């Protein structure tokens, strides 16, 4: 199951969309050392948040990163962003990507999402 809401309830901007993957369950705990998001060239006004979510559907502590193009940490023209989550190991993992409804004024397209995992025992 993959969901994409073009406009979350209560928000009036098409830029404020959310994409969420299905939560994957693992037989052993896993550590996430890196997450990469490949995109088309990003432009000023792109602003989005990548959240790693656990089995309950909530954002995992240390598993979130905001990317602001031109005004923040990402340069215009970048086509790949990444971060190194500082979160506990987990038996379940999903991803939620949300465009900012407050400062994001331009849409963007993700072409590939990579999550690196390492097994951490039972």
C-alpha positions in Angstrom: 0.0 0.0 0.0 1.4 3.4 -1.0 -0.6 6.6 -0.3 -0.3 10.0 -1.8 -2.6 12.8 -0.6 -2.4 15.8 -3.0 -3.6 18.1 -0.2 -3.8 17.0 3.4 -7.0 17.8 5.2 -7.2 21.4 6.4 -4.5 22.7 4.1 -5.3 24.6 0.9 -2.0 24.3 -0.9 -1.2 21.7 -3.6 2.4 22.0 -2.5 1.5 20.7 1.0 1.2 17.0 -0.2 2.3 13.9 1.7 3.6 10.6 0.4 3.8 7.6 2.8 5.1 4.1 2.1 3.8 0.9 3.7 5.6 0.0 6.9 8.0 -2.9 6.4 8.4 -5.5 9.3 11.7 -7.2 9.9 12.5 -10.5 11.7 15.4 -8.9 13.5 16.0 -5.3 14.6 17.6 -3.1 12.0 19.7 0.1 12.2 19.3 2.8 9.6 22.7 4.5 9.0 21.7 6.5 5.9 18.7 7.6 3.8 19.1 9.1 0.3 16.4 10.8 -1.9 17.1 11.2 -5.6 15.2 14.0 -7.3 15.0 16.1 -10.4 17.1 19.3 -10.0 15.7 21.1 -7.0 14.9 24.8 -7.2 14.5 27.6 -4.7 11.2 27.3 -2.9 11.4 23.5 -2.5 11.0 22.6 1.1 10.2 19.1 2.4 10.6 16.9 5.4 11.5 13.2 5.4 10.3 11.2 8.4 11.1 7.6 9.3 8.1 6.1 10.9 7.8 3.1 13.2 5.2 0.4 13.7 2.7 2.7 15.3 2.8 5.2 12.4 4.5 7.9 14.4 7.9 9.5 13.6 10.8 7.8 15.2 12.9 10.0 17.5 16.0 11.1 15.6 14.5 9.8 12.3 13.5 13.1 10.7 15.2 15.6 8.4 14.0 18.9 6.8 15.4 20.0 3.4 15.1 23.6 2.4 16.5 24.6 -1.0 18.3 27.9 -1.5 17.3 29.3 1.9 18.5 26.3 4.0 20.8 23.4 3.8 20.4 22.4 0.1 21.8 24.3 -2.9 19.8 25.0 -6.0 20.3 22.4 -8.7 21.0 19.5 -6.2 19.5 16.2 -7.4 20.2 14.0 -4.4 19.8 14.7 -0.7 20.7 12.5 2.2 20.8 12.3 6.0 22.1 10.0 8.7 19.3 9.2 11.2 20.3 9.1 14.8 17.5 6.7 16.0 17.2 3.5 17.9 17.1 0.1 16.1 13.6 -1.0 15.0 11.5 -4.0 13.9 9.4 -1.9 11.6 10.1 1.0 9.2 8.2 3.2 6.8 8.9 6.6 5.2 6.7 9.8 5.1 7.7 12.7 2.9 5.8 15.9 3.4 6.1 19.1 1.4 6.1 22.2 3.7 2.9 24.0 3.8 4.4 27.2 5.3 7.6 27.9 3.3 7.5 25.5 0.3 6.2 27.3 -2.8 7.4 25.0 -5.5 6.7 21.3 -6.3 9.4 18.8 -6.9 9.6 15.1 -7.9 11.4 12.3 -6.2 12.7 9.6 -8.5 14.2 7.1 -6.1 14.4 6.5 -2.3 17.2 4.5 -0.8 17.3 3.3 2.8 20.4 1.6 4.0 19.9 -1.0 6.7 22.2 -3.0 9.0 21.1 -6.0 11.0 21.4 -5.5 14.8 20.4 -8.8 16.4 17.1 -10.0 17.9 
